[in-house]
Amino acid sequence: MKKLHLILSVIVLGFGFSSCINQSIMLKTEKDYQFDIPDDTVKSNGYIIQPNDLFFFRLYANDGFKLIDISNQGQQAGGQMMAGGQNLAVFSYLVEQDSTCKLPVLGDVKIGGKTVREAELFLQEKYAYSFNDPFVQLFVNNRRVFVFPGSYGNATVIQLNNNNTTIIEVLARAGGVSEFGKAQKVKLIRKTGDQNDPLVYEFDLSTIEGLKYANMLVRTEDIIYVEPRRRIASNLLREITPFVSLLTTVLLTITTLQALSALNN
């Protein structure tokens, strides 16, 4: 019986340790992983348009005096129609993987890689060939980032409504760093042209010096991941509790059968 008890105990502990050690931690990196160095994004003029962005824009003539219904000016251009004011159709346009977009009158133009303001000036220049003193207002309407604040099951998707949204603002809108998260280990993962080779930054936001990274501007589909603390003791207790209960039941059954057997003898 002692050997049986020992075997059962080893099995239970083995299952407990194998099932609970760091199984919920995502996006792990090796100790010697070389993180990318962030550029001086804070000094940029705002959000940079990139592939897969959806945007719409308003075109005015005479430097903003009259709103132009461009949907009737260039029927060859494609876009998803949205509700528009002043009885004008508003279309949402997709930036392709090569950073180009097909627009009314203009056809294919390269819009990706430009800030919103740069894109507005670019379109004003292009439309100047067809309209008098064009004025353009451009809006990107599908910008979002994914935030994992450091606690299990609390990931959230944050819509970017401003052109200059920083990491600290996104974390604030997500409720801040969780009490179980490591503020000194905040990762930002950013897509590049190569889907298998994203940019990976790591910031220490636990100190005042980390504010220079907190003001870094985020982009569409960035992932902000706060590494959670390894709660080994609580996880181990939660995982092995069912096995301990099973072991207790087995031992109690065996003890009861032994006692009954002894009475019968």
C-alpha positions as CSV (number, residue, x, y, z in Angstrom):
1,M,0.0,0.0,0.0
2,K,2.8,2.4,0.7
3,K,4.2,1.9,-2.8
4,L,0.8,2.5,-4.2
5,H,0.5,5.7,-2.3
6,L,3.9,6.9,-3.4
7,I,3.1,6.2,-7.1
8,L,-0.2,8.0,-6.9
9,S,1.5,11.0,-5.3
10,V,4.2,11.2,-7.9
11,I,1.6,11.0,-10.7
12,V,-0.5,13.8,-9.2
13,L,2.5,16.1,-8.7
14,G,3.8,15.4,-12.2
15,F,0.4,16.3,-13.8
16,G,0.2,19.4,-11.6
17,F,3.6,20.8,-12.5
18,S,3.4,19.9,-16.2
19,S,0.0,21.6,-16.6
20,C,0.5,24.9,-14.7
21,I,4.0,26.2,-15.2
22,N,3.8,29.3,-17.5
23,Q,1.2,27.9,-19.8
24,S,-0.8,31.1,-20.0
25,I,2.1,33.4,-20.9
26,M,2.2,34.5,-24.6
27,L,4.8,36.0,-26.9
28,K,7.8,34.7,-25.0
29,T,11.3,35.8,-26.0
30,E,14.6,34.2,-25.1
31,K,16.9,35.9,-22.6
32,D,19.3,37.1,-25.2
33,Y,16.6,38.2,-27.7
34,Q,17.6,41.3,-29.6
35,F,14.7,43.8,-29.4
36,D,14.4,46.4,-32.1
37,I,15.3,50.0,-31.3
38,P,12.4,52.4,-31.6
39,D,12.9,55.4,-33.9
40,D,11.9,58.9,-32.9
41,T,8.3,58.4,-33.7
42,V,7.1,61.0,-31.2
43,K,8.4,63.8,-33.5
44,S,6.4,62.5,-36.5
45,N,3.5,64.5,-37.8
46,G,1.0,61.9,-36.9
47,Y,-0.5,58.6,-37.9
48,I,1.2,56.9,-40.9
49,I,-1.2,55.3,-43.4
50,Q,-0.4,51.7,-44.2
51,P,-1.7,48.7,-46.1
52,N,-5.1,47.4,-45.1
53,D,-6.2,50.8,-43.8
54,L,-9.7,52.0,-44.8
55,F,-10.1,55.7,-45.2
56,F,-12.6,58.2,-46.6
57,F,-12.0,61.8,-47.6
58,R,-14.0,64.9,-48.4
59,L,-13.0,67.0,-51.4
60,Y,-13.9,70.7,-51.5
61,A,-13.4,73.2,-54.4
62,N,-12.4,76.8,-54.0
63,D,-10.3,76.2,-50.9
64,G,-13.2,74.7,-49.0
65,F,-16.1,76.7,-50.3
66,K,-18.0,73.9,-52.0
67,L,-18.2,70.2,-51.2
68,I,-17.7,68.1,-54.4
69,D,-19.5,64.8,-55.0
70,I,-16.5,62.9,-56.3
71,S,-18.5,59.6,-56.5
72,N,-20.0,61.0,-59.7
73,Q,-16.7,62.4,-61.0
74,G,-14.9,59.1,-61.4
75,Q,-17.1,56.0,-61.8
76,Q,-14.0,53.8,-62.5
77,A,-12.9,54.0,-58.9
78,G,-14.0,51.4,-56.4
79,G,-15.0,51.8,-52.8
80,Q,-17.4,50.8,-50.1
81,M,-20.3,53.3,-49.9
82,M,-21.1,54.8,-46.5
83,A,-23.8,57.2,-45.3
84,G,-22.9,60.8,-46.2
85,G,-24.2,64.2,-45.4
86,Q,-25.5,66.9,-47.7
87,N,-27.0,64.1,-49.9
88,L,-23.5,63.1,-51.1
89,A,-22.2,59.6,-51.1
90,V,-19.2,58.8,-48.9
91,F,-16.9,56.0,-49.9
92,S,-14.4,54.1,-47.9
93,Y,-11.2,53.1,-49.8
94,L,-8.8,50.3,-49.0
95,V,-5.0,50.8,-49.1
96,E,-3.6,47.8,-50.9
97,Q,-0.5,45.8,-49.9
98,D,1.7,47.8,-52.3
99,S,0.5,51.0,-50.5
100,T,-1.6,52.1,-53.5
101,C,-5.3,52.9,-53.6
102,K,-7.7,53.5,-56.5
103,L,-9.5,56.9,-56.2
104,P,-12.0,58.7,-58.2
105,V,-10.6,60.7,-61.1
106,L,-7.0,60.0,-60.1
107,G,-7.0,56.2,-60.5
108,D,-4.2,54.3,-58.7
109,V,-2.1,56.5,-56.4
110,K,0.4,55.7,-53.7
111,I,-1.0,56.8,-50.4
112,G,0.6,54.3,-47.9
113,G,3.6,55.5,-46.0
114,K,2.3,59.1,-45.7
115,T,1.0,60.7,-42.6
116,V,-2.7,61.8,-42.7
117,R,-1.6,65.4,-43.3
118,E,0.9,64.5,-46.0
119,A,-1.8,62.5,-47.7
120,E,-4.2,65.4,-47.6
121,L,-1.6,67.7,-49.2
122,F,-0.8,65.0,-51.8
123,L,-4.4,64.6,-52.8
124,Q,-4.9,68.4,-53.0
125,E,-2.0,68.6,-55.4
126,K,-3.3,65.8,-57.5
127,Y,-6.9,67.1,-57.6
128,A,-5.7,70.6,-58.6
129,Y,-5.5,69.3,-62.2
130,S,-9.3,68.8,-62.2
131,F,-10.7,71.3,-59.6
132,N,-10.0,74.9,-58.6
133,D,-8.1,75.3,-55.3
134,P,-9.1,71.8,-53.9
135,F,-9.2,71.3,-50.2
136,V,-9.1,67.7,-48.7
137,Q,-10.0,66.3,-45.4
138,L,-9.0,62.6,-44.9
139,F,-10.0,60.2,-42.1
140,V,-8.7,56.7,-41.4
141,N,-11.7,54.7,-40.0
142,N,-10.4,51.2,-39.1
143,R,-7.5,51.9,-36.9
144,R,-7.2,49.7,-33.8
145,V,-4.6,48.1,-31.5
146,F,-4.7,45.0,-29.4
147,V,-3.8,45.3,-25.7
148,F,-3.0,42.5,-23.2
149,P,-2.6,44.4,-19.9
150,G,-0.9,41.6,-18.0
151,S,-3.9,39.7,-16.5
152,Y,-5.5,36.6,-17.9
153,G,-8.6,37.0,-19.9
154,N,-8.6,40.8,-20.0
155,A,-7.3,41.5,-23.5
156,T,-9.1,44.3,-25.3
157,V,-9.3,46.0,-28.7
158,I,-8.8,49.8,-28.7
159,Q,-10.1,51.9,-31.5
160,L,-7.7,54.8,-32.5
161,N,-9.8,57.9,-32.9
162,N,-6.9,60.3,-32.9
163,N,-4.1,60.6,-35.3
164,N,-1.5,60.9,-32.5
165,T,-2.3,58.1,-30.1
166,T,0.5,57.1,-27.8
167,I,1.3,53.9,-25.9
168,I,0.4,55.4,-22.6
169,E,-2.9,56.6,-23.9
170,V,-3.8,53.2,-25.2
171,L,-2.8,51.5,-21.9
172,A,-4.9,54.1,-20.0
173,R,-8.0,53.3,-22.2
174,A,-7.4,49.6,-21.6
175,G,-7.5,50.2,-17.8
176,G,-3.7,50.5,-17.2
177,V,-1.2,47.8,-16.5
178,S,-2.9,45.0,-14.5
179,E,-1.8,44.4,-10.9
180,F,-0.5,41.1,-12.1
181,G,1.5,42.7,-15.0
182,K,5.1,43.7,-15.2
183,A,5.3,47.4,-16.0
184,Q,9.1,46.9,-16.7
185,K,8.3,44.4,-19.5
186,V,5.9,46.0,-22.0
187,K,6.3,44.7,-25.5
188,L,5.0,46.4,-28.7
189,I,4.8,44.1,-31.7
190,R,4.4,45.8,-35.1
191,K,3.7,44.3,-38.5
192,T,6.1,44.9,-41.3
193,G,6.1,44.1,-45.0
194,D,7.3,40.6,-44.0
195,Q,4.6,38.9,-42.0
196,N,7.2,36.5,-40.5
197,D,9.5,39.3,-39.3
198,P,7.6,41.8,-37.2
199,L,9.3,44.6,-35.3
200,V,9.4,43.8,-31.5
201,Y,10.1,46.5,-29.0
202,E,10.4,46.2,-25.2
203,F,9.9,49.1,-22.8
204,D,10.3,49.7,-19.1
205,L,7.4,51.8,-18.0
206,S,8.0,51.3,-14.3
207,T,10.3,54.4,-14.1
208,I,10.1,58.1,-15.0
209,E,12.7,57.5,-17.6
210,G,10.3,55.2,-19.4
211,L,8.1,58.1,-20.3
212,K,10.2,58.7,-23.4
213,Y,8.9,55.3,-24.7
214,A,5.4,55.8,-23.3
215,N,4.9,58.7,-25.8
216,M,5.7,56.5,-28.8
217,L,2.9,56.7,-31.4
218,V,1.0,53.5,-32.1
219,R,-0.1,52.2,-35.5
220,T,-3.0,50.1,-36.8
221,E,-2.8,46.4,-35.6
222,D,0.0,47.0,-33.1
223,I,0.0,44.5,-30.3
224,I,0.8,45.9,-26.8
225,Y,1.6,43.0,-24.5
226,V,2.4,43.4,-20.8
227,E,4.1,40.4,-19.5
228,P,2.2,38.8,-16.6
229,R,3.9,37.8,-13.4
230,R,4.4,34.1,-13.0
231,R,2.0,33.1,-10.3
232,I,3.4,29.6,-9.8
233,A,2.1,28.9,-6.3
234,S,-1.5,29.9,-7.0
235,N,-1.5,28.3,-10.4
236,L,0.0,25.1,-9.0
237,L,-2.6,25.0,-6.2
238,R,-5.4,25.5,-8.7
239,E,-4.2,22.8,-11.0
240,I,-3.4,20.1,-8.5
241,T,-6.5,20.6,-6.4
242,P,-8.6,18.2,-8.6
243,F,-5.8,15.6,-8.5
244,V,-5.5,15.9,-4.8
245,S,-9.2,15.4,-4.4
246,L,-9.0,12.4,-6.7
247,L,-6.1,11.0,-4.6
248,T,-8.0,11.6,-1.4
249,T,-11.0,9.8,-2.7
250,V,-8.9,6.8,-3.9
251,L,-7.1,6.6,-0.6
252,L,-10.3,6.8,1.4
253,T,-11.8,4.1,-0.7
254,I,-8.8,1.8,-0.3
255,T,-8.8,2.5,3.5
256,T,-12.5,1.7,3.7
257,L,-12.1,-1.6,1.8
258,Q,-9.2,-2.6,4.0
259,A,-11.2,-1.8,7.1
260,L,-14.2,-3.9,5.8
261,S,-11.8,-6.7,4.9
262,A,-10.3,-6.7,8.4
263,L,-13.8,-6.9,10.0
264,N,-14.8,-9.8,7.8
265,N,-11.7,-11.7,8.8
